[in-house]
């Protein structure tokens, strides 16, 4: 049986809080794009492109991150 590979989803985020800016500069190489690893209960679990930072964000109103359209 052949498994169908799902296309990787990406979102772009911008840091809003000091904590997010710290991770953005130090662990994410200032790259806005992130891979979507999981989605549930109105939240998204993201992986930075360099695979050094993993985090949950609220889709609608997150105090640390803004999802860019």
WOQUIGI-V667141 format. One record per residue. SS is DSSP state (H for helix, E for strand, - for the rest). OMEGA is omega in whole degrees, 0 to 359 (none if undefined). Layout:
ss:SS omega:OMEGA
ss:SS omega:OMEGA
This chain:
ss:- omega:182
ss:- omega:179
ss:- omega:179
ss:- omega:180
ss:- omega:180
ss:- omega:180
ss:- omega:180
ss:- omega:177
ss:- omega:177
ss:E omega:170
ss:E omega:176
ss:E omega:180
ss:E omega:173
ss:E omega:180
ss:E omega:177
ss:- omega:184
ss:- omega:176
ss:H omega:179
ss:H omega:180
ss:H omega:178
ss:H omega:177
ss:H omega:180
ss:H omega:180
ss:H omega:181
ss:H omega:188
ss:H omega:188
ss:- omega:185
ss:- omega:180
ss:- omega:180
ss:- omega:179
ss:- omega:184
ss:- omega:183
ss:E omega:177
ss:E omega:175
ss:E omega:175
ss:E omega:181
ss:E omega:182
ss:E omega:176
ss:E omega:173
ss:E omega:178
ss:- omega:178
ss:- omega:179
ss:E omega:179
ss:E omega:175
ss:E omega:187
ss:E omega:175
ss:E omega:177
ss:E omega:182
ss:- omega:180
ss:- omega:177
ss:- omega:179
ss:- omega:182
ss:- omega:179
ss:E omega:183
ss:E omega:175
ss:E omega:170
ss:E omega:176
ss:E omega:183
ss:- omega:188
ss:- omega:182
ss:- omega:179
ss:- omega:183
ss:- omega:183
ss:- omega:187
ss:E omega:174
ss:E omega:175
ss:E omega:180
ss:E omega:181
ss:- omega:none
